[in-house]
């Protein structure tokens, strides 16, 4: 069984913005790891990032601990209990965000990109939506796990707008998957303020370095900022 040996996370408003609309949660007791990027501007995006992550954590921790719980939205035998619980938690958060938007004027509405990861013995369940990315570093190679959903093909430079997010459209389309973990695996989740400025090959160069996880995150942030990043920045690294 691959166990989590170490982890690191960091979020920052970036070199130009005064507010941070990103949010991260690491819940080691439930092996739950969340990263969100709110959409809507100061006072809106950060509110919806908090709403999304808090509601996903609350719903997931209740449902994943009760195998007999009724799943009100979704169930697939393709996924473990943890995977189904995480998918349902995303549906729950999406409904809350849609309800909140219905109470707001158009200019005050928001949405949220989210990556959720949940461990279970030697498996990791992942669910993603929006303009966040996740990679697996295994065997000295980088493998994409969750690709960002953007308004145009992702390229280095500039800000990246999501084409999908919680609360953006009524019809929710998620990216769920599960991987079997191996000793030595490194899982990396990145916001667009990081990957939007850096090529995958450059991310791989940083991941294979002998630096600590925290130093690797520092390197990613510094490189993105040197390239002209103007967005918030967030990264979570899970070392198995």
Secondary structure by P-SEA (a helix, b strand, c coil): ccccccbbbbbccccccccccbbbbbbccccbbbbbbbccccccaaaaaaaaaaaaaaaaaaaaacccccccccccccccaaaaaaaaaaaaaaaaaaaaaaaccccccccccbbbbbbcccbbbbbbcccbbbbbbcccbbbbccccccccccccccbbbbccccccccccccccccccccccbbbbbbcccccccccaaaaaaaaaccccaaaaaaaaaaaaaaacccbbbbbbbbcc
